[in-house]
Amino acid sequence: MQGVPRAQHAVVRLCARMPGTVLAMAVGMGVCEVSQAQVQIYGHLTPMTDWVSVSERQTPASAPRPTQAPAGAIRSPEMSGTRMLSSISYFGMRGKEDLGDGYAAIWQIETPVSIDGKATGAIGARNSNVGVKGPFGTVFMGNWDTPYQWSTLSVGSPVRNPYTGDLSTILSNPGFNVPNTTTQSGRVNNASDATFNRRQGNTIQYWTPEWAGLQLQFSYSLSNGTVTTPAGDIAPQVFGAGLEYLNGPLRVRYAYELHKDYFGLAWLGAPASANPSNVGSRATGSSDDAHKVLIVFTYAQTKWVAGWDRLTYRTDDGTSGNLNRYRRDAFYAMVQHFFGGARHSVWLGGGYATNGACSRVGGATCNTDDLGATQLNLGYRYDFSKRTDVYVAYYQVINRAWGSYGFSPRPNFSGGNAPPGVHYRGVGVGIEHTF
């Protein structure tokens, strides 16, 4: 094999010894191709089981209520039970091809794994893309986390599993039973349209090179044409930008996201006529945006995390008295301490979502009393290695009288979403392995 590099000699010898079936799989994945292409198989398996309870709360029909609360008396049953979840388990393949002069073609296909035996998403339903990387930075197209979701990934939580009541319970989420995170390619005309933690399809992203600890990310999700609604034609689009500054123990991230014509306000207690897809609507456009700042500081054996975000929903609505704006701020802080050679760690975190402020078409009074919530999570983690850990965690969400926040996934309620004001508590144990 004269002229073949030594590393490729090893690959060729390995492939020659493979049984037929294994060899066919390897060739199909490109492992046994002697070329400049490089392929990596990777994944993250994080099953967990938890016990979850929902506390009963009763509110009479005559009680004072905010503008966005449902009418009538509210009563929620007490519920409790155990669950097993696959959480964010996934399997992926990524690779690159050297194109010369510092350029490379890159690709990735990432798929959810149903390690608990329940149904899961399609192949490529997680971060999947193809693009080019070079001295100018990285540009790609595909289905990918927006910069807003990226801003808290990996750095804001004590474990890699966000199902343990992490900061996404409060940050990036307006309450109102809106999902904590979603994967979508456009407007879907349900509560996911109000979610800012997004893995967005139809996306083009550009990441700048790192310079003096600074890096920028930009994303744009195409509308794929206009959509005709009873209120007129709309063109839903998502714009995003993120900035990271990294300097030794200090990491600062800022993210911004704009949803054009997603009409998120239609799912925050607004009447049906606020949704342009409904007959009789006079809502002709919307502009929902969010700002987030996350600060992570590590000193000695302790990591400190602080976060803030502001979500604002605006709708151009010609119906007098309809909700046309809602804004709320939320805050989160966590401390995690490592000991025993950094194999052990304990953490304590908490979040606070304000009631927010709203306005209505025509200037009528708009009340947001008791729409907020508080959050608490604490736990212990033991690291067997850099790839494997186990943990136990306690988490809770205490909604105010009309708040509808909750950790993900929430317990199932007969008849649909949980009523406002319920309290969630959970204790979970899990194992995480990355390969």
RARASUL-V487060 format. One record per residue. N is the residue number from 0. RES is the residue in one small letter. SS is DSSP state (hx for helix, st for strand, lp for the rest). PSI is psi in radians with two decimals (none if undefined). BURIAL is 1 if it has 16 or more other C-alpha atoms within 10 Angstrom, else 0. Layout:
N;RES;SS;PSI;BURIAL
N;RES;SS;PSI;BURIAL
This chain:
0;m;lp;0.96;0
1;q;lp;2.39;0
2;g;lp;-0.10;0
3;v;lp;2.29;0
4;p;lp;2.70;0
5;r;hx;-0.71;0
6;a;hx;-0.63;0
7;q;hx;-0.51;0
8;h;hx;-0.79;0
9;a;hx;-0.71;0
10;v;hx;-0.77;0
11;v;hx;-0.76;1
12;r;hx;-0.72;0
13;l;hx;-0.80;0
14;c;hx;-0.57;1
15;a;hx;-0.42;0
16;r;hx;-0.11;0
17;m;lp;2.48;0
18;p;lp;2.81;0
19;g;hx;-0.84;0
20;t;hx;-0.79;0
21;v;hx;-0.69;0
22;l;hx;-0.73;1
23;a;hx;-0.73;0
24;m;hx;-0.75;0
25;a;hx;-0.74;0
26;v;hx;-0.70;0
27;g;hx;-0.53;0
28;m;lp;-0.02;0
29;g;lp;0.07;1
30;v;lp;-0.62;1
31;c;lp;0.24;1
32;e;lp;2.24;1
33;v;lp;1.63;0
34;s;lp;-3.02;0
35;q;lp;-0.05;0
36;a;st;2.49;1
37;q;st;2.30;0
38;v;st;2.36;1
39;q;st;2.32;0
40;i;st;2.32;0
41;y;st;2.98;0
42;g;st;3.01;1
43;h;st;2.09;1
44;l;st;2.12;1
45;t;lp;1.08;1
46;p;lp;2.61;1
47;m;st;2.76;1
48;t;st;2.47;1
49;d;st;2.80;1
50;w;st;2.20;0
51;v;st;2.43;1
52;s;st;2.63;1
53;v;st;2.14;1
54;s;st;2.49;0
55;e;lp;2.50;0
56;r;st;2.41;1
57;q;st;2.36;0
58;t;st;2.12;1
59;p;lp;2.73;0
60;a;lp;-0.46;0
61;s;lp;-0.07;0
62;a;lp;2.52;0
63;p;lp;2.40;0
64;r;lp;2.61;1
65;p;lp;2.91;1
66;t;lp;-0.62;1
67;q;lp;0.11;1
68;a;lp;2.61;1
69;p;lp;2.70;1
70;a;lp;2.78;0
71;g;lp;2.90;0
72;a;lp;2.60;0
73;i;st;2.29;1
74;r;st;2.29;1
75;s;st;2.37;1
76;p;lp;2.73;0
77;e;lp;2.34;0
78;m;st;2.61;0
79;s;st;2.71;0
80;g;st;2.98;0
81;t;st;2.67;0
82;r;st;2.71;0
83;m;st;2.36;1
84;l;st;2.54;1
85;s;lp;-0.33;1
86;s;lp;-2.31;1
87;i;lp;0.52;1
88;s;lp;2.40;1
89;y;st;2.83;1
90;f;st;2.43;1
91;g;st;2.87;1
92;m;st;2.38;1
93;r;st;2.74;1
94;g;st;3.04;1
95;k;st;2.73;1
96;e;st;2.19;1
97;d;st;2.10;0
98;l;st;-0.03;0
99;g;st;2.76;0
100;d;lp;0.55;0
101;g;lp;0.12;0
102;y;st;2.63;1
103;a;st;2.49;1
104;a;st;2.37;1
105;i;st;2.68;1
106;w;st;2.78;1
107;q;st;2.44;1
108;i;st;2.05;1
109;e;st;2.32;1
110;t;st;2.38;1
111;p;st;2.58;1
112;v;lp;2.22;1
113;s;lp;1.31;1
114;i;lp;-0.24;1
115;d;lp;0.05;0
116;g;lp;-0.05;0
117;k;lp;2.86;0
118;a;lp;2.64;0
119;t;lp;-3.05;0
120;g;lp;3.05;0
121;a;lp;2.91;0
122;i;lp;2.30;0
123;g;lp;0.21;1
124;a;lp;-0.25;1
125;r;lp;-2.79;1
126;n;lp;1.95;1
127;s;st;2.36;1
128;n;st;3.03;1
129;v;st;2.42;1
130;g;st;-2.84;1
131;v;st;2.43;1
132;k;st;2.41;1
133;g;st;-2.91;1
134;p;lp;-0.43;0
135;f;lp;-0.26;0
136;g;st;-2.58;1
137;t;st;2.34;1
138;v;st;2.40;1
139;f;st;2.91;1
140;m;st;2.58;1
141;g;st;-2.64;1
142;n;st;1.95;1
143;w;st;2.70;1
144;d;st;2.34;1
145;t;lp;2.78;1
146;p;hx;-0.50;1
147;y;hx;-0.75;1
148;q;hx;-0.73;1
149;w;hx;-0.58;1
150;s;lp;-0.41;1
151;t;lp;-0.01;1
152;l;lp;2.43;0
153;s;lp;-0.46;0
154;v;lp;-0.29;1
155;g;lp;-0.12;1
156;s;lp;2.67;1
157;p;lp;-0.39;1
158;v;lp;2.89;1
159;r;lp;-0.09;1
160;n;lp;1.94;1
161;p;hx;-0.03;1
162;y;hx;-0.01;1
163;t;hx;0.55;1
164;g;lp;0.71;1
165;d;lp;-2.90;1
166;l;hx;-0.34;1
167;s;hx;-0.15;1
168;t;hx;-0.59;1
169;i;lp;-0.88;1
170;l;lp;2.57;1
171;s;lp;0.08;1
172;n;lp;2.22;1
173;p;lp;0.02;1
174;g;lp;-2.55;1
175;f;lp;0.52;1
176;n;lp;0.41;1
177;v;lp;2.37;1
178;p;lp;2.53;1
179;n;lp;-0.50;1
180;t;lp;2.80;1
181;t;st;2.75;1
182;t;st;1.98;1
183;q;st;2.77;1
184;s;lp;-0.03;1
185;g;lp;-2.93;1
186;r;lp;2.29;1
187;v;lp;0.04;0
188;n;lp;0.74;1
189;n;lp;-3.03;0
190;a;hx;-0.32;1
191;s;hx;-0.37;1
192;d;hx;-0.29;1
193;a;hx;0.04;1
194;t;lp;2.39;1
195;f;lp;-0.32;1
196;n;lp;1.74;1
197;r;st;2.45;1
198;r;st;1.97;1
199;q;st;2.24;1
200;g;st;3.10;1
201;n;st;0.67;1
202;t;st;2.45;1
203;i;st;2.24;1
204;q;st;2.60;1
205;y;st;2.25;1
206;w;st;2.25;1
207;t;lp;2.82;1
208;p;lp;2.79;1
209;e;lp;2.38;0
210;w;st;2.04;0
211;a;lp;0.71;0
212;g;lp;-0.02;0
213;l;st;2.46;0
214;q;st;2.50;1
215;l;st;2.59;1
216;q;st;2.46;1
217;f;st;2.50;1
218;s;st;2.62;1
219;y;st;2.20;1
220;s;st;2.08;1
221;l;lp;2.69;1
222;s;lp;-0.31;1
223;n;lp;0.69;0
224;g;lp;3.04;0
225;t;lp;2.73;0
226;v;st;2.24;0
227;t;st;2.20;0
228;t;st;2.89;1
229;p;lp;-0.44;0
230;a;lp;-0.07;1
231;g;st;-3.11;0
232;d;st;2.40;0
233;i;st;2.77;1
234;a;lp;1.45;1
235;p;lp;2.28;1
236;q;st;2.73;1
237;v;st;2.24;1
238;f;st;2.49;1
239;g;st;2.70;1
240;a;st;2.52;1
241;g;st;2.59;1
242;l;st;2.33;1
243;e;st;2.39;1
244;y;st;2.14;1
245;l;st;2.16;0
246;n;st;1.68;0
247;g;lp;-2.12;0
248;p;lp;-0.07;0
249;l;st;2.27;0
250;r;st;2.21;1
251;v;st;2.28;1
252;r;st;2.39;1
253;y;st;2.43;1
254;a;st;2.58;1
255;y;st;2.49;1
256;e;st;2.43;1
257;l;st;2.22;1
258;h;st;1.99;1
259;k;st;2.13;1
260;d;lp;0.66;1
261;y;lp;-0.34;1
262;f;lp;0.86;1
263;g;hx;-0.49;1
264;l;hx;-0.43;1
265;a;hx;-0.27;1
266;w;hx;0.17;1
267;l;lp;0.76;1
268;g;lp;0.15;0
269;a;lp;2.72;1
270;p;lp;2.89;1
271;a;hx;-0.53;0
272;s;hx;-0.15;1
273;a;hx;-0.18;1
274;n;lp;2.06;1
275;p;lp;-0.27;1
276;s;lp;-0.18;1
277;n;lp;2.46;0
278;v;lp;2.37;0
279;g;lp;-0.08;0
280;s;lp;2.53;1
281;r;lp;0.34;1
282;a;st;1.97;1
283;t;st;-0.21;1
284;g;st;2.82;1
285;s;st;2.76;1
286;s;st;1.78;1
287;d;st;2.29;1
288;d;st;2.91;1
289;a;st;2.54;1
290;h;st;2.47;1
291;k;st;2.44;1
292;v;st;2.28;1
293;l;st;2.29;1
294;i;st;2.22;1
295;v;st;2.21;1
296;f;st;2.22;1
297;t;st;2.16;1
298;y;st;2.17;0
299;a;lp;-2.04;0
300;q;lp;0.37;0
301;t;st;2.34;1
302;k;st;2.27;1
303;w;st;2.37;1
304;v;st;2.34;1
305;a;st;2.40;1
306;g;st;2.67;1
307;w;st;2.50;1
308;d;st;2.75;1
309;r;st;2.13;1
310;l;st;2.32;1
311;t;st;2.27;1
312;y;st;2.23;1
313;r;st;2.39;1
314;t;st;2.32;1
315;d;st;1.79;1
316;d;st;2.25;1
317;g;lp;0.12;1
318;t;lp;2.01;1
319;s;lp;2.32;0
320;g;lp;-0.26;1
321;n;lp;2.60;1
322;l;st;2.28;1
323;n;st;0.00;1
324;r;st;2.41;1
325;y;st;2.34;1
326;r;st;2.41;1
327;r;st;2.61;1
328;d;st;2.64;1
329;a;st;2.67;1
330;f;st;2.60;1
331;y;st;2.51;1
332;a;st;2.54;1
333;m;st;2.56;1
334;v;st;2.35;1
335;q;st;2.22;1
336;h;st;2.29;1
337;f;st;2.50;1
338;f;st;3.06;0
339;g;lp;0.80;0
340;g;lp;0.45;0
341;a;lp;0.17;0
342;r;lp;-0.51;0
343;h;st;2.57;1
344;s;st;2.62;1
345;v;st;2.65;1
346;w;st;2.76;1
347;l;st;2.21;1
348;g;st;2.73;1
349;g;st;2.67;1
350;g;st;2.77;1
351;y;st;2.05;1
352;a;st;2.18;1
353;t;lp;2.90;1
354;n;lp;-0.54;1
355;g;lp;-3.02;1
356;a;st;2.61;1
357;c;st;2.92;1
358;s;st;2.81;1
359;r;st;2.68;1
360;v;lp;2.24;1
361;g;lp;-0.13;0
362;g;lp;0.21;0
363;a;lp;2.74;0
364;t;lp;2.39;0
365;c;lp;2.18;1
366;n;lp;2.30;1
367;t;lp;0.40;1
368;d;lp;2.33;1
369;d;lp;0.59;1
370;l;lp;-0.10;1
371;g;lp;-2.96;1
372;a;st;2.86;1
373;t;st;2.73;1
374;q;st;2.56;1
375;l;st;2.41;1
376;n;st;2.50;1
377;l;st;2.74;1
378;g;st;-3.09;1
379;y;st;2.45;1
380;r;st;2.43;1
381;y;st;2.20;1
382;d;st;1.96;1
383;f;lp;-0.62;0
384;s;lp;-3.04;0
385;k;lp;-0.28;0
386;r;lp;-0.38;0
387;t;st;2.30;1
388;d;st;2.82;1
389;v;st;2.73;1
390;y;st;2.80;1
391;v;st;2.40;1
392;a;st;2.61;1
393;y;st;2.43;1
394;y;st;2.58;1
395;q;st;2.67;1
396;v;st;2.12;1
397;i;st;1.80;1
398;n;st;2.54;1
399;r;lp;-3.11;1
400;a;lp;-0.59;1
401;w;lp;0.21;1
402;g;lp;2.65;1
403;s;lp;0.91;1
404;y;lp;2.86;1
405;g;lp;2.71;1
406;f;lp;2.97;1
407;s;lp;2.41;1
408;p;lp;2.64;0
409;r;lp;2.70;1
410;p;lp;2.63;1
411;n;lp;2.33;0
412;f;st;2.38;0
413;s;lp;2.31;0
414;g;lp;-0.01;0
415;g;st;-2.35;0
416;n;lp;2.78;0
417;a;lp;2.50;1
418;p;lp;2.80;1
419;p;lp;2.69;1
420;g;lp;-0.01;1
421;v;lp;2.75;1
422;h;st;2.29;1
423;y;st;2.43;1
424;r;st;2.50;1
425;g;st;2.63;1
426;v;st;2.15;1
427;g;st;2.62;1
428;v;st;2.55;1
429;g;st;2.96;1
430;i;st;2.52;1
431;e;st;2.31;1
432;h;st;2.27;1
433;t;st;2.37;1
434;f;lp;none;0
